């Protein structure tokens, strides 16, 4: 195994945030514990709590952290695109800031990406599990069940060699993203990205992990049935579009290498 301290000089970890004051200090400390020389870019979507103040405090201490304070309409995908554009390292990672993505997994993901170019954390492969106990947490049991069900359907349709189509926890060589912006307004971007990378010949590695429930703050996924249903429909419709002939929907088959992106 390579030295993690040396490895992390080439890694930027992007953290999209919205009111994560209860998590951000713990998360950044844990990231730097396992990857001491990594750079952290926090892309904040207009938090009304102390998230931005805490990040600026870390920067004032000389920590390798940058704050991008967005003023546009909150959007997970736009936040990630801005974080990727700001990165200068060879590899980039991103993960949720709610502690449901254990940063201790980053070195293993990083090691795997050095060979394949991309590695994702998976809740649904052997050895992984997904928020088994959401009682007395801000997470929704219904969202957990629907996420598992949707992953099964998307996998049957796209048939990629991965198991978690909405992981959102990834390390990828930055050059593989050149000229390709993440698409969508929420988690559907990950489905499109996995399809795009697979179509361009990238062998996506997977590392199984247990995803704990959120302990503080409010889930951005939402817990109401109408919201979950609308988001699920978006995910499924995007998946269908990716494999339909471009003559039917034009740029809708946008993950294909020969398609033109607006």
C-alpha positions as YAML, in Angstrom:
chain: A
units: angstrom
residues:
- id: 1
  name: UNK
  ca: [0.00, 0.00, 0.00]
- id: 2
  name: UNK
  ca: [1.24, 3.48, -0.90]
- id: 3
  name: UNK
  ca: [1.90, 6.12, 1.72]
- id: 4
  name: UNK
  ca: [-1.37, 7.95, 2.24]
- id: 5
  name: UNK
  ca: [0.35, 11.20, 3.13]
- id: 6
  name: UNK
  ca: [2.20, 11.25, -0.19]
- id: 7
  name: UNK
  ca: [-0.86, 10.12, -2.12]
- id: 8
  name: UNK
  ca: [-3.09, 12.80, -0.75]
- id: 9
  name: UNK
  ca: [-0.98, 15.59, -2.23]
- id: 10
  name: UNK
  ca: [-2.74, 14.86, -5.51]
- id: 11
  name: UNK
  ca: [-6.30, 14.75, -4.17]
- id: 12
  name: UNK
  ca: [-8.97, 17.40, -3.74]
- id: 13
  name: UNK
  ca: [-11.99, 16.41, -1.66]
- id: 14
  name: UNK
  ca: [-15.13, 18.36, -2.63]
- id: 15
  name: UNK
  ca: [-17.81, 18.78, 0.03]
- id: 16
  name: UNK
  ca: [-21.15, 20.21, -1.10]
- id: 17
  name: UNK
  ca: [-22.85, 21.70, 1.95]
- id: 18
  name: UNK
  ca: [-26.14, 23.20, 3.03]
- id: 19
  name: UNK
  ca: [-26.53, 23.79, 6.76]
- id: 20
  name: UNK
  ca: [-23.94, 21.25, 7.91]
- id: 21
  name: UNK
  ca: [-22.57, 23.17, 10.91]
- id: 22
  name: UNK
  ca: [-23.07, 20.13, 13.11]
- id: 23
  name: UNK
  ca: [-20.98, 17.92, 10.83]
- id: 24
  name: UNK
  ca: [-18.36, 19.94, 8.96]
- id: 25
  name: UNK
  ca: [-15.66, 20.19, 11.65]
- id: 26
  name: UNK
  ca: [-15.83, 16.49, 12.48]
- id: 27
  name: UNK
  ca: [-15.80, 15.56, 8.80]
- id: 28
  name: UNK
  ca: [-12.81, 17.70, 7.84]
- id: 29
  name: UNK
  ca: [-10.83, 16.46, 10.84]
- id: 30
  name: UNK
  ca: [-11.51, 12.86, 9.88]
- id: 31
  name: UNK
  ca: [-10.51, 13.51, 6.25]
- id: 32
  name: UNK
  ca: [-7.18, 15.04, 7.24]
- id: 33
  name: UNK
  ca: [-6.57, 12.24, 9.73]
- id: 34
  name: UNK
  ca: [-6.58, 9.60, 6.97]
- id: 35
  name: UNK
  ca: [-5.27, 11.82, 4.14]
- id: 36
  name: UNK
  ca: [-3.21, 14.56, 5.83]
- id: 37
  name: UNK
  ca: [-2.14, 16.44, 2.69]
- id: 38
  name: UNK
  ca: [-5.43, 16.43, 0.85]
- id: 39
  name: UNK
  ca: [-7.07, 19.70, -0.17]
- id: 40
  name: UNK
  ca: [-10.69, 20.28, 0.80]
- id: 41
  name: UNK
  ca: [-13.04, 22.46, -1.22]
- id: 42
  name: UNK
  ca: [-16.33, 23.26, 0.49]
- id: 43
  name: UNK
  ca: [-19.01, 24.42, -1.94]
- id: 44
  name: UNK
  ca: [-21.76, 25.92, 0.18]
- id: 45
  name: UNK
  ca: [-25.26, 26.40, -1.19]
- id: 46
  name: UNK
  ca: [-26.28, 29.33, 1.00]
- id: 47
  name: UNK
  ca: [-26.23, 27.87, 4.49]
- id: 48
  name: UNK
  ca: [-28.11, 29.86, 7.11]
- id: 49
  name: UNK
  ca: [-26.21, 28.27, 10.00]
- id: 50
  name: UNK
  ca: [-22.49, 28.54, 10.89]
- id: 51
  name: UNK
  ca: [-21.19, 26.24, 8.15]
- id: 52
  name: UNK
  ca: [-19.38, 28.99, 6.22]
- id: 53
  name: UNK
  ca: [-18.01, 30.60, 9.40]
- id: 54
  name: UNK
  ca: [-16.55, 27.29, 10.54]
- id: 55
  name: UNK
  ca: [-14.89, 26.68, 7.17]
- id: 56
  name: UNK
  ca: [-13.39, 30.18, 7.14]
- id: 57
  name: UNK
  ca: [-12.15, 29.53, 10.67]
- id: 58
  name: UNK
  ca: [-10.27, 26.45, 9.47]
- id: 59
  name: UNK
  ca: [-8.77, 28.45, 6.61]
- id: 60
  name: UNK
  ca: [-7.63, 31.15, 9.05]
- id: 61
  name: UNK
  ca: [-5.78, 28.41, 10.96]
- id: 62
  name: UNK
  ca: [-3.78, 27.65, 7.81]
- id: 63
  name: UNK
  ca: [-5.68, 24.51, 6.85]
- id: 64
  name: UNK
  ca: [-5.75, 23.43, 3.19]
- id: 65
  name: UNK
  ca: [-9.39, 24.32, 2.72]
- id: 66
  name: UNK
  ca: [-11.25, 26.62, 0.34]
- id: 67
  name: UNK
  ca: [-14.80, 27.93, 0.60]
- id: 68
  name: UNK
  ca: [-16.90, 28.55, -2.50]
- id: 69
  name: UNK
  ca: [-20.02, 30.40, -1.35]
- id: 70
  name: UNK
  ca: [-22.66, 30.01, -4.02]
- id: 71
  name: UNK
  ca: [-25.34, 32.65, -4.40]
- id: 72
  name: UNK
  ca: [-27.28, 31.00, -7.22]
- id: 73
  name: UNK
  ca: [-30.24, 28.69, -6.66]
- id: 74
  name: UNK
  ca: [-29.16, 25.73, -4.49]
- id: 75
  name: UNK
  ca: [-28.28, 22.76, -6.67]
- id: 76
  name: UNK
  ca: [-26.14, 19.76, -5.75]
- id: 77
  name: UNK
  ca: [-24.95, 19.18, -9.32]
- id: 78
  name: UNK
  ca: [-23.98, 22.81, -9.88]
- id: 79
  name: UNK
  ca: [-22.08, 22.76, -6.59]
- id: 80
  name: UNK
  ca: [-20.11, 19.71, -7.66]
- id: 81
  name: UNK
  ca: [-19.35, 21.20, -11.07]
- id: 82
  name: UNK
  ca: [-17.99, 24.34, -9.40]
- id: 83
  name: UNK
  ca: [-15.88, 22.27, -7.03]
- id: 84
  name: UNK
  ca: [-14.43, 20.21, -9.88]
- id: 85
  name: UNK
  ca: [-13.66, 23.38, -11.85]
- id: 86
  name: UNK
  ca: [-11.80, 24.81, -8.84]
- id: 87
  name: UNK
  ca: [-9.64, 21.70, -8.33]
- id: 88
  name: UNK
  ca: [-6.07, 21.58, -9.65]
- id: 89
  name: UNK
  ca: [-4.97, 18.17, -8.36]
- id: 90
  name: UNK
  ca: [-4.73, 15.03, -10.47]
- id: 91
  name: UNK
  ca: [-7.58, 13.34, -8.61]
- id: 92
  name: UNK
  ca: [-10.82, 14.65, -7.16]
- id: 93
  name: UNK
  ca: [-13.21, 13.09, -4.67]
- id: 94
  name: UNK
  ca: [-16.61, 14.11, -3.46]
- id: 95
  name: UNK
  ca: [-18.88, 12.86, -0.74]
- id: 96
  name: UNK
  ca: [-21.87, 13.89, 1.34]
- id: 97
  name: UNK
  ca: [-21.11, 16.18, 4.26]
- id: 98
  name: UNK
  ca: [-23.65, 14.56, 6.60]
- id: 99
  name: UNK
  ca: [-21.26, 11.82, 7.81]
- id: 100
  name: UNK
  ca: [-23.20, 9.10, 5.98]
- id: 101
  name: UNK
  ca: [-20.07, 8.67, 3.84]
- id: 102
  name: UNK
  ca: [-17.24, 7.53, 6.16]
- id: 103
  name: UNK
  ca: [-14.08, 9.48, 5.20]
- id: 104
  name: UNK
  ca: [-12.00, 6.57, 6.49]
- id: 105
  name: UNK
  ca: [-12.88, 4.87, 3.19]
- id: 106
  name: UNK
  ca: [-11.12, 7.57, 1.14]
- id: 107
  name: UNK
  ca: [-7.63, 5.99, 1.15]
- id: 108
  name: UNK
  ca: [-9.01, 2.69, -0.14]
- id: 109
  name: UNK
  ca: [-11.04, 4.46, -2.82]
- id: 110
  name: UNK
  ca: [-7.98, 6.50, -3.76]
- id: 111
  name: UNK
  ca: [-5.78, 3.41, -4.05]
- id: 112
  name: UNK
  ca: [-8.35, 1.72, -6.28]
- id: 113
  name: UNK
  ca: [-8.69, 4.77, -8.53]
- id: 114
  name: UNK
  ca: [-4.95, 4.82, -9.22]
- id: 115
  name: UNK
  ca: [-5.44, 1.65, -11.25]
- id: 116
  name: UNK
  ca: [-8.86, 2.11, -12.81]
- id: 117
  name: UNK
  ca: [-9.11, 5.90, -12.93]
- id: 118
  name: UNK
  ca: [-12.31, 5.84, -10.91]
- id: 119
  name: UNK
  ca: [-13.60, 4.09, -7.82]
- id: 120
  name: UNK
  ca: [-16.91, 4.45, -6.01]
- id: 121
  name: UNK
  ca: [-18.18, 3.41, -2.60]
- id: 122
  name: UNK
  ca: [-21.10, 0.99, -2.75]
- id: 123
  name: UNK
  ca: [-23.78, 0.14, -0.22]
- id: 124
  name: UNK
  ca: [-25.22, -2.70, -2.27]
- id: 125
  name: UNK
  ca: [-22.30, -5.05, -3.00]
- id: 126
  name: UNK
  ca: [-21.22, -7.88, -0.71]
- id: 127
  name: UNK
  ca: [-19.90, -6.38, 2.50]
- id: 128
  name: UNK
  ca: [-21.94, -3.21, 2.18]
- id: 129
  name: UNK
  ca: [-25.15, -2.12, 3.87]
- id: 130
  name: UNK
  ca: [-27.45, 0.88, 3.83]
- id: 131
  name: UNK
  ca: [-28.79, 2.72, 6.87]
- id: 132
  name: UNK
  ca: [-30.25, -0.32, 8.59]
- id: 133
  name: UNK
  ca: [-31.52, 1.62, 11.58]
- id: 134
  name: UNK
  ca: [-32.98, 5.06, 10.85]
- id: 135
  name: UNK
  ca: [-35.12, 5.25, 14.00]
- id: 136
  name: UNK
  ca: [-34.61, 8.51, 15.93]
- id: 137
  name: UNK
  ca: [-32.45, 9.92, 13.10]
- id: 138
  name: UNK
  ca: [-33.28, 12.60, 10.48]
- id: 139
  name: UNK
  ca: [-33.18, 9.97, 7.72]
- id: 140
  name: UNK
  ca: [-36.28, 8.32, 6.29]
- id: 141
  name: UNK
  ca: [-36.81, 4.57, 6.24]
- id: 142
  name: UNK
  ca: [-39.01, 5.07, 3.18]
- id: 143
  name: UNK
  ca: [-36.16, 6.83, 1.35]
- id: 144
  name: UNK
  ca: [-33.88, 3.90, 2.20]
- id: 145
  name: UNK
  ca: [-36.29, 1.34, 0.73]
- id: 146
  name: UNK
  ca: [-36.98, 3.39, -2.39]
- id: 147
  name: UNK
  ca: [-33.26, 3.93, -2.99]
- id: 148
  name: UNK
  ca: [-32.62, 0.18, -2.89]
- id: 149
  name: UNK
  ca: [-35.58, -0.52, -5.18]
- id: 150
  name: UNK
  ca: [-34.54, 2.14, -7.67]
- id: 151
  name: UNK
  ca: [-30.96, 0.84, -7.81]
- id: 152
  name: UNK
  ca: [-32.26, -2.60, -8.70]
- id: 153
  name: UNK
  ca: [-34.36, -1.22, -11.56]
- id: 154
  name: UNK
  ca: [-31.60, 1.03, -12.94]
- id: 155
  name: UNK
  ca: [-29.09, -1.82, -12.78]
- id: 156
  name: UNK
  ca: [-31.43, -4.11, -14.72]
- id: 157
  name: UNK
  ca: [-31.82, -1.45, -17.40]
- id: 158
  name: UNK
  ca: [-28.29, -0.10, -17.78]
- id: 159
  name: UNK
  ca: [-26.44, -3.34, -16.88]
- id: 160
  name: UNK
  ca: [-23.21, -1.63, -15.87]
- id: 161
  name: UNK
  ca: [-20.59, -3.46, -13.82]
- id: 162
  name: UNK
  ca: [-21.42, -1.50, -10.67]
- id: 163
  name: UNK
  ca: [-24.00, -1.96, -7.93]
- id: 164
  name: UNK
  ca: [-24.62, 1.54, -6.54]
- id: 165
  name: UNK
  ca: [-25.98, 4.03, -9.09]
- id: 166
  name: UNK
  ca: [-26.61, 6.81, -6.59]
- id: 167
  name: UNK
  ca: [-23.53, 6.40, -4.42]
- id: 168
  name: UNK
  ca: [-22.34, 10.00, -4.57]
- id: 169
  name: UNK
  ca: [-19.05, 8.88, -2.94]
- id: 170
  name: UNK
  ca: [-16.29, 8.76, -5.52]
- id: 171
  name: UNK
  ca: [-12.62, 9.27, -6.33]
- id: 172
  name: UNK
  ca: [-11.89, 9.94, -10.00]
- id: 173
  name: UNK
  ca: [-8.97, 11.10, -12.13]
- id: 174
  name: UNK
  ca: [-9.82, 14.71, -12.97]
- id: 175
  name: UNK
  ca: [-8.78, 14.38, -16.61]
- id: 176
  name: UNK
  ca: [-11.59, 11.86, -17.15]
- id: 177
  name: UNK
  ca: [-14.07, 14.66, -16.49]
- id: 178
  name: UNK
  ca: [-12.54, 17.12, -18.96]
- id: 179
  name: UNK
  ca: [-15.28, 18.49, -21.19]
- id: 180
  name: UNK
  ca: [-18.00, 16.64, -19.32]
- id: 181
  name: UNK
  ca: [-20.19, 18.53, -16.87]
- id: 182
  name: UNK
  ca: [-22.35, 16.66, -14.43]
- id: 183
  name: UNK
  ca: [-25.98, 16.70, -15.50]
- id: 184
  name: UNK
  ca: [-29.18, 17.09, -13.51]
- id: 185
  name: UNK
  ca: [-30.18, 18.86, -10.31]
- id: 186
  name: UNK
  ca: [-29.77, 16.13, -7.72]
- id: 187
  name: UNK
  ca: [-28.65, 12.49, -7.47]
- id: 188
  name: UNK
  ca: [-29.48, 11.60, -11.08]
- id: 189
  name: UNK
  ca: [-26.14, 13.14, -12.06]
- id: 190
  name: UNK
  ca: [-24.38, 10.05, -10.68]
- id: 191
  name: UNK
  ca: [-26.31, 7.69, -12.95]
- id: 192
  name: UNK
  ca: [-25.35, 9.76, -15.98]
- id: 193
  name: UNK
  ca: [-21.71, 9.95, -14.88]
- id: 194
  name: UNK
  ca: [-21.43, 6.20, -14.36]
- id: 195
  name: UNK
  ca: [-22.90, 5.59, -17.80]
- id: 196
  name: UNK
  ca: [-20.61, 8.16, -19.40]
- id: 197
  name: UNK
  ca: [-17.44, 6.79, -17.82]
- id: 198
  name: UNK
  ca: [-18.38, 3.22, -18.68]
- id: 199
  name: UNK
  ca: [-19.10, 4.20, -22.30]
- id: 200
  name: UNK
  ca: [-15.69, 5.86, -22.57]
- id: 201
  name: UNK
  ca: [-13.92, 2.69, -21.44]
- id: 202
  name: UNK
  ca: [-13.31, 3.40, -17.75]
- id: 203
  name: UNK
  ca: [-13.40, 0.34, -15.52]
- id: 204
  name: UNK
  ca: [-15.10, 1.63, -12.41]
- id: 205
  name: UNK
  ca: [-13.88, 0.05, -9.19]
- id: 206
  name: UNK
  ca: [-16.11, -0.47, -6.17]
- id: 207
  name: UNK
  ca: [-15.42, -0.52, -2.44]
- id: 208
  name: UNK
  ca: [-18.21, -1.84, -0.22]
- id: 209
  name: UNK
  ca: [-19.09, 0.04, 2.93]
- id: 210
  name: UNK
  ca: [-21.76, 0.48, 5.58]
- id: 211
  name: UNK
  ca: [-23.63, 3.78, 5.29]
- id: 212
  name: UNK
  ca: [-24.72, 5.06, 8.71]
- id: 213
  name: UNK
  ca: [-27.77, 7.34, 8.99]
- id: 214
  name: UNK
  ca: [-27.45, 11.09, 9.34]
- id: 215
  name: UNK
  ca: [-27.08, 12.11, 12.99]
- id: 216
  name: UNK
  ca: [-27.52, 15.87, 12.71]
- id: 217
  name: UNK
  ca: [-29.33, 18.25, 10.38]
- id: 218
  name: UNK
  ca: [-31.93, 17.69, 7.72]
- id: 219
  name: UNK
  ca: [-31.62, 15.25, 4.82]
- id: 220
  name: UNK
  ca: [-31.55, 16.98, 1.42]
- id: 221
  name: UNK
  ca: [-33.16, 13.92, -0.15]
- id: 222
  name: UNK
  ca: [-36.41, 14.67, 1.63]
- id: 223
  name: UNK
  ca: [-38.73, 12.29, 3.40]
- id: 224
  name: UNK
  ca: [-42.19, 13.02, 2.00]
- id: 225
  name: UNK
  ca: [-43.62, 10.49, -0.41]
- id: 226
  name: UNK
  ca: [-44.44, 13.06, -3.16]
- id: 227
  name: UNK
  ca: [-40.88, 14.44, -3.16]
- id: 228
  name: UNK
  ca: [-39.30, 11.00, -3.13]
- id: 229
  name: UNK
  ca: [-41.62, 9.91, -5.93]
- id: 230
  name: UNK
  ca: [-40.72, 12.92, -8.10]
- id: 231
  name: UNK
  ca: [-37.01, 12.38, -7.59]
- id: 232
  name: UNK
  ca: [-37.36, 8.67, -8.29]
- id: 233
  name: UNK
  ca: [-39.15, 9.39, -11.55]
- id: 234
  name: UNK
  ca: [-36.31, 11.72, -12.59]
- id: 235
  name: UNK
  ca: [-33.76, 8.99, -11.92]
- id: 236
  name: UNK
  ca: [-35.69, 6.39, -13.87]
- id: 237
  name: UNK
  ca: [-36.49, 8.70, -16.78]
- id: 238
  name: UNK
  ca: [-32.85, 9.71, -17.13]
- id: 239
  name: UNK
  ca: [-31.82, 6.05, -17.13]
- id: 240
  name: UNK
  ca: [-34.29, 5.30, -19.92]
- id: 241
  name: UNK
  ca: [-33.11, 8.28, -21.94]
- id: 242
  name: UNK
  ca: [-29.48, 7.23, -21.80]
- id: 243
  name: UNK
  ca: [-30.12, 4.14, -23.91]
- id: 244
  name: UNK
  ca: [-32.69, 5.51, -26.33]
- id: 245
  name: UNK
  ca: [-31.60, 6.38, -29.89]
- id: 246
  name: UNK
  ca: [-30.41, 9.97, -30.24]
- id: 247
  name: UNK
  ca: [-32.80, 10.40, -33.16]
- id: 248
  name: UNK
  ca: [-35.70, 10.18, -30.72]
- id: 249
  name: UNK
  ca: [-34.57, 12.67, -28.13]
- id: 250
  name: UNK
  ca: [-31.59, 14.54, -29.59]
- id: 251
  name: UNK
  ca: [-29.14, 15.53, -26.88]
- id: 252
  name: UNK
  ca: [-31.03, 13.33, -24.44]
- id: 253
  name: UNK
  ca: [-28.60, 10.52, -25.06]
- id: 254
  name: UNK
  ca: [-26.00, 12.90, -23.64]
- id: 255
  name: UNK
  ca: [-23.77, 10.32, -21.98]
- id: 256
  name: UNK
  ca: [-22.78, 8.84, -25.30]
- id: 257
  name: UNK
  ca: [-19.29, 9.89, -26.45]
- id: 258
  name: UNK
  ca: [-20.47, 10.84, -29.94]
- id: 259
  name: UNK
  ca: [-23.31, 13.07, -28.74]
- id: 260
  name: UNK
  ca: [-23.10, 16.85, -28.59]
- id: 261
  name: UNK
  ca: [-23.65, 18.61, -25.30]
- id: 262
  name: UNK
  ca: [-25.20, 22.08, -25.10]
...
